Amino acid sequence: MKNIVKMTGLAAFALAFVGTASAQDTVTGKWQGQFDSQIGMQKYTYEFKADGTNLTGRAVGITENGTNNSAITEGKINQDTISFVEPLKFGDNDMRIEYTGKVSGDEIKLHRKVGDFAEEDLVAKRVKDGDAKPDTKADKNSPPAKP
């Protein structure tokens, strides 16, 4: 009887541990999303690296005005919630874009706040092997793709 009680206790502990899988375990990787904004359609690729409760990586945004590539700063993870800052230089202005989001499987629902003048919501989806879309045009010296 004692063995059954011990095994039941261990099983409950294991299930509780599995149930606490968080963004720390799942956010590392490449994610893509797009949204319409005051400056037009923006397509973003986020490359995240989670280390405990810290989040680092890059944010690459493509707009009609060009491409921006920023290191993610102030990244934090708390269970299924992430937050980070994308510092961006737009013309002569330094801008701070603050993100908060909820991770759910292969999606992150993000809210971004651009200074005091714009806010957008977007859904970033995990890029799986074979699904990756290039962030820039192919190199002119690359061989053509085979049909």
N, C-alpha and C positions, 0 to 999 in steps of 0.2 A: 504494500500500500504506500509506503514511504517513497518508493521509486516512482510510482504513478504521480504522486504529488510533486516530486522534484521535476519530473518530465513535463508536467502540466505547467509548472512555474517557469521552466526554461522555454517552453513553447510560447507562453504569453509574453515573456521578455523578448524573444526573437521577433514575434509579430509586432510588438510595440516599437522595436528598433527599426524594422523594415518600414513601418508606417510613418516614421519620421524622416524619410528621405526628403531632402530639401533641395533648394536651388544650388546649394554648395555642391551637391552631387551631380547635378544635371545641367548647369548653365555653361560650363566650359564648351567652347566650340564656336561655329560660325552661324549667324542668324541674319535673315534678310527681311526687310519690310519697306513699305512705301506709304506716302501720305501726301495729300494736297495741302499747300500752305499759301501764305501771302505772296511768296515768290514763285509759286507754281509747284508742280509735282517734284517730290524729292524721293529718291531711292537710296536706301541705306543698307550697308552691310556692317554688322557688329561682330567683332571677333573677341570673345570673352575668355578669360582665364581666371578660374576661381581658385583661391588658396585660403582655405578656412572661411573666415567671414570677409576676406578682402577680395575685391574684384578689380582686375586690370584688363587691358586690351586696347583695341582700336575701334574707331567709328569712321567709316568712309561713306560720305554722302555725295550723291551725284544729282546736280540740278542743271537747268538750262545755262546757268552762269559758270559752270565748271564743277570740279571735284574738290572736295575738302577731305583731308585725312588727319584725324586728331587722335592723340593718345587719350584714353579714358583715365580720368582722375577721380579721386574721392569715392571709389567704388566700394560698396558694402553689400553684404548678403545677410539677410535675417530670415531663416526658414525659407519660405517660397517668395519672399520679397527682395527685390534688388533696387539699388539706387546708384547713380553715378553722374559725373559731370563730363560734358564734352566741351572743352575750351575751343572757341572758334574765332579766327580772325576773319572779319568780313570788311573788305576795303581797309580803311585805317582804324577800324573799330575792333576791340577785343570784346567778344561776347561769351557769356556763360550760359550753356544750355544744360538744364538740370532734368534728369530722368528719374522716374520711379516706375516700378513695374512688378507684375505678378507672373511668376513662372508656373505654367501648367502643361506638363508633358512637353510637346514639341512647339509650344507657343509661349511668347511673352507678350502680355498686354502692357504696353508702355504709354506713359504720359510724359510729354516733354514740355518744358517751360523755357521759352527763349527770352531771357531778361525779363522786363516788365511789360512786353508788348505782344507776345504771341504764345499760344498754347495749342498743342496738337496731341491727338491720340493715334496710336498705330499698333498693329499686331506684327511682331517679328516672328518668323517661323524658322525653325532649325533647318540648316542646310545639311542634307544627308549626302553621302557619297553618290556621285552621279547626278545630283540635282543642282550642283553649283553653277551659277550663272556668272560669267566673268564681270568684274567690276570695270574693266576698261577694254578697249579694242585690242584684238590680237596683234602681236608683233608682225610687222610687214615681212620679216625674214622667216616667219614660221611656215612650214610646209602646209599646203592646203589640206583641209579635213577630207578624209576618205568617205565616200558615200556609204 
